[in-house]
Amino acid sequence: MSDSSVWIRDDFKLDQINERGKDTLVEHLGIIVTEIGPNYLLGTMPVDNRTVQPARILHGGGSCVLAESLGSIAANMVIDSKKYIAVGQSITASHLRPAPEVTLVTGKATALHLGKRSQVWDIDITNEQGKLVCSSRLTMAIVEKPI
């Protein structure tokens, strides 16, 4: 997609987005949305006792939660939220390198396809050195809100 803005409104605020994650898995894992770009959403997650596997490296499921969280938040920012909701339909993830405990990973969700009934988002997760840890693709279904 182009560098032009994909957001349907320009008044999204980070504190409001992060507040919406209170008392959810997003808060439990320490995921924080840190930046709204013209066509991407950035967020971080600590690699700590909540997100590691027994080998003390980032659990692949943790990467998927970060990817789906960022993609879902972004997807819901590009639809009419009074009429529709974007829900995860499919996610794939390629885990490319380990991220050790006591680090921070950053996910960047970028729209690949924004359709009327579906969206596809690419989410790249990098370590503190900017090296790719996980490459994920998320398909979202756009459904009407229940009345």
Beta strands, then each sheet from edge to edge (+ up, - down):
strand 1: 32-36
strand 2: 40-47
strand 3: 84-95
strand 4: 103-114
strand 5: 118-126
strand 6: 132-144
sheet 1: 1+ 2- 4+ 5- 6+ 3-
end
